[in-house]
Amino acid sequence: MGTILVRAEARGLLAARIVETEAYLPEVDSASHAYRGPTARNRSMFLRRGHAYIYLIYGAYHCLNVTSESEDVGAAVLLRAAEPLEGIGIMRRRRGTERVTDLLRGPGRLAEAFGLDRRQDGLDLCSNRSRLWLSAGAAPDAVGRSVRIGLSREVDRVLRFYERGSPFVSGPRRLNQCPATSGSRH
């Protein structure tokens, strides 16, 4: 949370501050794509922390995750929403909307606005040679926590984290009113 997602492309530079995430735990989390072990689809989820795991959901939307454990341990953090900082014109054209709050609110929208698909799967987001990377940012003042969104398994795990009060956060209003933790990095 608070980290900056950056993408350099021919059209220009895109940057956004991450305001909402969901964690998917190793081994014990049956909602995680890694739960049953490595497959062709989830192989990138088993890379060491800091790599992109991008998958297609509902046959229509890509989702960007960041791996979060050591190599061969399948775990990742889904980037659910971000606040646009740079390249807003590019994001608007890709998303077909003028509303800045709707550009990156939700994981499918975020990937679409950044032009992400399976071609970026497995990229090292901490490398200075990548055209997609994570950069230091400022932690939010107040972080809310809730259950994850849209799952049919492990529905009671409180593993969604969001910046309280941010207009860029996704999800239903009832989940965005959950208890806050101050000054925490997630």
URTAUR-V559953 format. One record per residue. N is the residue number from 1. SS is DSSP state (2 for helix, 1 for strand, 0 for the rest). PHI is phi in whole degrees, 0 to 359 (999 if undefined). NEAR is the number of other ideal C-beta (glycine too) atoms within 12 Angstrom. Layout:
# URTAUR-V559953
N:SS:PHI:NEAR / N:SS:PHI:NEAR
This chain:
# URTAUR-V559953
1:0:999:41 / 2:0:90:31 / 3:0:293:32 / 4:1:260:27 / 5:1:267:46 / 6:1:230:30 / 7:1:223:37 / 8:1:260:22 / 9:1:216:21 / 10:0:303:11 / 11:0:288:17 / 12:1:149:17 / 13:1:259:25 / 14:1:248:39 / 15:1:212:30 / 16:1:207:41 / 17:1:268:33 / 18:1:289:46 / 19:1:240:44 / 20:1:204:45 / 21:1:218:42 / 22:1:225:43 / 23:1:264:33 / 24:1:233:39 / 25:0:279:26 / 26:0:284:26 / 27:0:66:17 / 28:0:259:18 / 29:0:256:28 / 30:0:291:18 / 31:0:277:28 / 32:0:280:36 / 33:0:297:34 / 34:0:272:33 / 35:0:305:22 / 36:0:266:15 / 37:0:100:18 / 38:0:291:20 / 39:0:222:15 / 40:0:300:13 / 41:0:290:21 / 42:0:255:28 / 43:2:311:23 / 44:2:294:34 / 45:2:293:42 / 46:2:261:31 / 47:0:283:31 / 48:0:296:24 / 49:0:307:26 / 50:0:98:27 / 51:1:255:35 / 52:1:280:41 / 53:1:241:44 / 54:1:243:39 / 55:1:226:35 / 56:1:261:23 / 57:1:245:21 / 58:0:56:11 / 59:0:67:8 / 60:0:223:13 / 61:1:237:21 / 62:1:269:31 / 63:1:229:40 / 64:1:257:48 / 65:1:239:44 / 66:1:242:40 / 67:1:297:40 / 68:0:226:35 / 69:0:230:27 / 70:0:284:15 / 71:0:304:19 / 72:0:77:18 / 73:0:248:23 / 74:0:279:35 / 75:0:202:36 / 76:1:202:42 / 77:1:242:37 / 78:1:283:43 / 79:1:274:48 / 80:1:273:43 / 81:1:200:41 / 82:1:210:48 / 83:1:265:37 / 84:1:295:39 / 85:1:241:27 / 86:1:216:26 / 87:0:79:30 / 88:2:298:28 / 89:2:298:18 / 90:2:296:25 / 91:2:299:41 / 92:2:299:22 / 93:2:297:18 / 94:2:295:27 / 95:2:271:29 / 96:0:70:13 / 97:0:218:19 / 98:0:267:13 / 99:0:290:18 / 100:2:299:23 / 101:2:292:24 / 102:2:264:24 / 103:0:292:37 / 104:0:233:44 / 105:1:270:34 / 106:0:116:33 / 107:2:296:40 / 108:2:292:34 / 109:2:296:36 / 110:2:301:42 / 111:2:297:42 / 112:2:296:31 / 113:2:297:42 / 114:0:272:42 / 115:0:67:27 / 116:0:264:37 / 117:0:207:22 / 118:2:299:22 / 119:2:295:17 / 120:2:266:30 / 121:0:302:30 / 122:0:90:28 / 123:0:297:30 / 124:1:279:24 / 125:0:281:39 / 126:0:251:22 / 127:0:274:16 / 128:0:278:12 / 129:0:256:11 / 130:0:275:21 / 131:0:265:23 / 132:1:227:37 / 133:1:209:28 / 134:1:254:34 / 135:1:234:25 / 136:0:299:15 / 137:0:216:22 / 138:0:256:18 / 139:0:294:21 / 140:0:293:31 / 141:0:291:19 / 142:1:225:25 / 143:1:248:32 / 144:1:266:33 / 145:1:228:28 / 146:1:204:34 / 147:0:291:26 / 148:0:286:33 / 149:0:257:31 / 150:0:76:24 / 151:0:258:22 / 152:0:249:9 / 153:0:235:17 / 154:0:55:22 / 155:0:287:18 / 156:0:262:13 / 157:0:288:22 / 158:0:269:22 / 159:0:229:31 / 160:1:252:40 / 161:1:233:41 / 162:1:211:47 / 163:1:282:37 / 164:0:297:29 / 165:0:85:17 / 166:0:284:32 / 167:0:286:22 / 168:0:264:36 / 169:0:288:39 / 170:0:265:37 / 171:0:89:29 / 172:0:291:16 / 173:2:305:12 / 174:2:299:11 / 175:2:278:26 / 176:2:268:32 / 177:2:247:16 / 178:0:284:22 / 179:0:303:17 / 180:1:256:22 / 181:1:237:22 / 182:1:272:13 / 183:0:57:15 / 184:0:266:20 / 185:0:262:19 / 186:0:226:30
